Amino acid sequence: MIMPPTTVAQTLEQLWQQGETAQAQKKYPEAERIWRQIIQLDPNSAVAFSNLCAALFRQNKLDEALIFCQKALALDPKLPETYYNLGLVLYDQKKLTEAEEMFRRAIALDDNLGLVLYDQKKLTEAEEMFRRALALDDKYVYAYNGLGNVLRDQKKLKEAEEMYRRAIEVDDKYVYAYNNLGNVLRDQKKLTEAEEMYRRALDLPDDTTGTPTTAHTLAHNGLGLLLQEQGKLEAAIAEFEKATKIDPKFEFASNNLQEARRLLSLQQQPEQIIALNNTKYLPQEDPLTRIKRSIVKISVVFTGNAKGTAYGTGYVVKRRGTTVWIITNRHVVVDRDTEQRADNLENNLEVEPYYGENLPNLPRDRAKAKIIQITEPQENLDLALLEVTGLPDDISPLTFHQGEINPQTPISIIGHPESKDWSKYEAITIGIQSSSGNLLIDVSLAVGGSGSPVFDQEMRVIGLMFKTINESQIDSSGIGFAYPIDRVLQKLAQWQVVVP
């Protein structure tokens, strides 16, 4: 039977996701089976052959692994991952000279291969690659720094500290190593030493080549968090202001600045807080007021990698008595780099209701939240369900509308993109993505907009905005993605949450 091209494409995409998930979860026999299926459907995929080689290697099937790595190279001789996989196979076969040559070729093709593996959350493979690179060149400063990052994510803090110190020994002008050393020292509560490292980073020329921002932006941000931890809020604010001046688009620095100012205001005027039950600023005649009351601003503190505060959006799907349940994105409440949940530490996860317009410059009260359900990292849904107690009685679930969503349907979105709290913006639908079932919208998703409800013209919820791990899916082209509300409600039903 000949399958239609769309069916093949969907099957391939689903299989790729399953294969990558199995590999990431170290379910190598399952991964092997899936890569073999993919090769049957796409016999010219060098990456599939290379991945199969890796899965076989992890099962110690060295002879088979060798064959499939060689087939991958025959299809594409410029894949650095294949040379890396082949190097591992040859090394275990005691062919050390040949193995070294493969590692050299991998590094020659992409000297950032370890970083690529690290960004893909393949920590074991990234660690191996960095160590191989250092075995070939013990002056390779980026490998020391990269290995330090891997070890820090693995909670091996002393070993990570040692790698950053070695990076500085090799190149005492490598500013990112000072930042990272400051971070890992702060993790170990060595605050005086950490502060010294951040300040030494700032004494060096800035480096604008790294991600997610410049070295000095990161140093000011890290130093600000450290000073805030010590209760030195005014000094922390000064550092966050310097960070935002260098890079206004670095969300964590601008968020941290807001949070530090809020904490200082709470410290100086604790009696002036706008309480949860305060409704005096709500525009009662505005029909959007009731809807905005059901949409919350989520505040999350991530301690990993010296980031700080992140914001997202969520909305009420159910209420029973004083308890409400709020749906949002998984990545809003879980650090994608460290997999740290925001509710692991006290006060790390809070929600703020809509208080109205023309608010005085006073701190606003928040309610603590806890995560009660969450999708797995490899699932094709990025969702989390929060439980909150104590929000005012008028905050109720939004109205949902299921069914087909046609292209060119006018919609609106309410959220907190780029700190424009409870802003409403108009858009139109483009259609449904055939491979995933996701809703395509002609608006790009700004920072803070994740988890926003998508409304039809009658202000019924038809979707939930999200931001995928694959950043290229939401880009400057102005195309955003949302989950149709049908998929969200199906997941809630699986979690045994019955919505009105």
N, C-alpha and C positions, 0 to 999 in steps of 0.2 A: 504494500500500500504506500502511495506517495503522499507525504504530508504537505499541506500548504506551507509556503515559506514563512508565514507569520507563526504557525504552530512550531516549526523548527526553531525559529528565532526565540520564541518564548521558552521552548524546552531547553535550548542552549543557555539562555540567560539564567534560568532557574537552576540548571545543573552547575553552572559556574559558581553561582552563589552557594549551592550546597557543597561543592568541592572545596571552596575557600573556607567555608564554615567548618567542615570536617577537618581540614588541615590545621586550622587555627586551634581547634579543640583537641588536636593530637589524636584524632580517630583515623589513624593512617590506613587501616584496611578498608574502611568506608571511603576515604578519599581516593585510594587506589581504584576502587570500583567505579567511582564517579568519573575520574579522569579518563579511564578506559572508555566509558560511554561517550564522553565528549569527543574523544579522538575518533570514534566511529562516526559521529555526526560531522566532525570537522577535522579530517585527517591532515590538514595543512597547518594546524595550530602549533607552532613551535612552543608557545607558552604552556599548552596542555601537556605536551611531551615532557617539558622541563619539570612541570609540577608532578607528573607521574613519577619521574626519576626521583624527585625529592621524597615522595610518599614511600616509594620502594626502599630508598636508602634508610629511612627511619625505621623500617621493618627488618633492616639488615639483609635485604635481598640485593646484594651488591652487584651481581652479574647482570640481573635484569635492569637494575638502575643504570648501569653503565650503558646498556644498549639504548635505553630511551633518552638518555642525555645526548648520546651521539646522534640519534635521530633528530633531536631538537636542534642541535648545531647544524645539521645538514639542511634543515629548513630555514634557520636564521642564525648565521654565525656571529651575530652582534648582540646576542642576549647575555648581559653580564651575569644574570642569575643562573644561567645554564652552566657557565664556566665555574661558578661558585659551587653548584650542586655536584658537578663532575669532579671538582677538586676534593670535595668531601668523600666521594666514593673512592677515588684513587688513594686518598690518604688512608682510609680504612683497609684498602687492599695492600697496604704497605708499599705502594708505588710513590714514594715520597718526592722524588725529583719531578715526576709528572704532575703530582698534586700541586706542588709549589708553582709550577708553570701555569696551571689552570687558575690558581688564585691571582697570580700576576696578571693574567689576561683579563680576569674579572675586574680587577682594580684599574687596569689600563682603559677598559671600556667605560667604567663608571667608578671613579674614586669615591663616590658618595654611596656606594651600594649598601654599606652598613647603615647609613642614614635612611636610605629608601626602605630597607627591611624594618628599621626602627619605626618609621612613620606608618608602616603597615601593621604595627603592633606585633611583629614577629620577633619577640625579644630574644628567644634562644638563638635564632638564626643570625640576628643582628650582633649578638655577643660573639658568636663564632667568627663572623666576618671581621669584626673589629680586632679580635685577637689574632686572626690570620694576617691581617694587614700589619699589625704591630710586629708579628714574627718576621715579616719581610722587611719592615722598616721601623726600627724602634725610636725614630725621631718624628713619627707621623702624628703631629699634634692633634689633628682632627679626629683621629682614631681614639686617642686617649680621651678626648672630650666626649665623643660619641659613646664610648664604652662606659664612661662615667654616667651618662644619661640613662643607659640601659640598666646599670647596676642600681641607680637611684630608684628607677621605676620598680625594680625587683626588691626594693626595701633593703638593699645591701649598702647601707649608708657609709660605713667606714671604708669599704672598698671603693665606692664612688668617690669619696673624698680623696683617696689616694690617686685615682686616675686624673682628677682635675689638677691635683698638685703636680703630677708628672707632666701634664700638658703645659703648665706654667713654667716648669723647669726647662722644657724644650723651647718654649717661646713665651718669654715674660711680657710680651706685648699683646698676647691673645686675649682680648678683653672679655669674650664670652666665657672663657674658662674661669675668670674671676667671678663673674655673675653666678655661674653654676656652682662654684665652690661656696659662694655666699649662701646660695639656696640650701645646699646640703648641710652646711654648718648650722643654718637656722633650723633645719629639720631636727638636728641633734641638740637644739637649745643652746648652742654655743654662740650666743647673740653678740658678744663683743667681737669675736673673731669674724663672724658673718658681716657685721657692720664694716669692719676694716676691709673686707674683700669688695663689698659694694663700692666703698669710697675709692679703693685702688682702681676699680674698673672705671670710675668717673674721672680719675686722674689721667687715664689713657685717652688717645683720640677715639672718637666714636666710630663704630663699625656699622654701616648701614646695609651690609650684604646679607645678614641673617634673617631668620623668621622667628616669631611673627612680627617683630619690630626691631628697631635699632638697639644696639647694646646699651647705650646710655638710657634709653627709655626703660629697658628692663631693670637696669641698676637703680634708677630713681624709684621705680615701682616696688622692687624688692626691698629697698631701704625704707620706703614709706610703710610697707607692711610690717617690717621689723620694729620701726619706731612706734607704730600703732599698737603692736603687741606689748610694748613696754609702757603704754599709756601716754606716750608723748604725741598727743593728737595734733597739736599745732605744727610741730616739726614734720609729722607725717603728711599733713596737708601740703606743706611747702614742697615736699618731694613729689607728691602726686601732681601738683601744679606744674612742676618742672617736666615731668614725664609727658603730660598732656600738651605742653607747649612744643616739645620735640615732635611728638606724633599724636595729633588730635584724634586720629582714627583708631588708636589702640584702646579697645573697649574697656579692658580691665583697669587701666590707669584712670580713665574718666569715671568709671563706676566706683573705684576705690576712693576717688576724691569726693564723690557724693556721699559715700558711706562715712568717711572720716568726718566730714562736715556735720552729718546727721548725729554721729556719736558725740561730737563736741557740743552741739546744741543740746542734746539730751543731758550731757554732763552739766552744762551751765544753766539750763532752764528745764529741769525735769518736770516741773508742774505745768509747763506750757505745751505739752504734747497734745496733738489732736487725737482724741480718743476714738476707738473703733465705733462707738455708738453716736459719734458726732455727725449730724445730717444738715447742719445749718448752711453749708456751702453748696448743697446739691441744687442744681437748677430744676425745680419741680415741674416747670412747664415743658421742659425738653423731653420729647418722647424717647430719646436715647438714654436718659438717666437710668431707667430701670435695667436696660440692657447692659450698660457700662458697670452697674453695680454687680453684675454676675460675672464680670471679667476681672481677674486679679493680676497684679504685678508680682511676679515671683522673684524673690531675692535669695541668691545662693552664694555661699562662701566656699571657694575651693582653695584648700591650703597647699595642694601640690604645685610644684614648679613656680612658686611665688607669684601666683596669679591674683587671687583675691576674689572680688565680688563680680558675679554675672547676673544679668536680669533676663527674664523670660516672661511669657504670657501663659495664662491658663484660664479655663472657664468652668463654671459650676455645671455639673451634669446631674447631680442628685442632692437632695436635702432631706434629712430626717431629724426633727427636733433641732438641737443646737449643732448638729454635725453636718458638714457639707463635704461632698466629694468633688474634686477638681481634676480635670484631664489636662495634660500638657505633654510635651515631648520628653523622651528619656534623656536626651542630651542636655536638656535644660537643668536637670537635677543630678546628672552623673558626669564627672569630668572625663571627657573622651580620651585624654592622654593617660590618666592613671586609674580610671575606672572607680575613682573615689565617689561614693554616694554622698549627697549633700546632707543627709540626715544622720550621718555617722557621728557627728560631733554636735554638741548643744548649740543652739541658735544659728546653725548653718543653713537652715531652710525656713523661710518665712514668706507669708503672702500679705499683700497690702490691698485693701479694697479701694474702690473709687470714692473719693471724698467730695468731689465736685470741682468747681472752677473758681478762679481768683482766690486761691488759698493763701493765707499769710505764710510768711517765711518761718515756719515752725516745723519741728519733726512730727511725722505722722506715725501713729501706732500701727503695729503689724501683729498678725497672729501666727503662731508656730504651726508648722505643717509636718506631716510625716508621710513617707512613701509607703503605700500599702500594696501596690502592684506595679510591676515594671516589666517591659519586654526584654528579652535577651539581646545582647549586642549584635548577634548575627541575624536576628529576625528582620523580616521586611517591613515591620512596623516599628516606629520609633515613638513609643508612648510610655507614659507613667501616670499613675493615679495617686493623687494626694488626698489625705484626710485632714480636715481642719475643724476645730471646735471653737465656738465662741464668736463667729461672725454675726453681724446684726440680722434680725429676723427677716428684713425685707430682701435680703440677698437670696435669690432662688435660682433654680435651673433655667437655662435658656431653652427656647423652643427649637426642636429639630425637624428637619424635613428630609426624608429619604426619597430616593428615586433617581431617574436618569437626569444627568446634567448635560445640557446641550452646549455646543460651542457658541461663542459670542453671547453668552448669558451675562448680563450685568450683575456684578457682585460688589460687596464691600467687605472690608477687613478692619477689625479694631484690635489694636495692640499697643506695644511700646517700642516701636522701631527707633533706634538711635536716640533713646531717652525722650522721645516725644510721647509722653504717657497718655494712654487712652485716646490715641489719635485714630481717626477714621479715614480710610482712603479707598477710592473707587477703582475698580478694575473690571476686566471681562475675562471669561473663561476661554481657553484655546481649545480644550478638548481633554479626553482621557488618554493617558499614555498606555498603549496597548500591552506592553510587556509587564507593567507593574500595576495597572489599574489606578494610578495616581492622577489627580486632577492638575492640569496645567493651567497656569494663570499668567496674564501678561504683566506681572509686576514682580520685581526681584525682592527677595526676603532680606530685609535689613536686620542688623543685630538688634535683639530684643523682641523681634516679631515672631520667633518660634513659639508655637502653641496657640497662636491667635485663631479665633473663630472666623470662618468665612460665611458670610450671610448672603441670602438671596434678596430680592427687592422687597420682600415682606419681612425682612429681618429675622428669618428663620435660619438656623445653622445648617449649612450643607457641607461643611468641611472643616479641617484643622490644618493650618499652615505648619510646615516642618522644614527643617534644614538638614539635608543628608550629610553623611560623613564625606561623601564625594563632593567636594566643593564645586567641581566643574558643572554640576547639575543646576546650581543656582548661581548665575553669574551676571556679568554686566549686560547681557543681552536682554535683561528685563523679564525673564521667565521664572516664575516661582512655582513651587509644588505644594499641593495640599492632599491630605487623605480625604476622600469622600466620607461623609458622616456615616454611611452604611458600614464601612470597614471599622470605624471607631466604635460604633455601637455593637458590632459583632464581637470585638475584643472585650468590650465591657461585659457583654453577656457571658463570654468565656470566664471572666473574672467574677461571675455571678453578681454583677451590679446591674440591677434592673432600673432603667431610667423611665421617667414619666412619658 
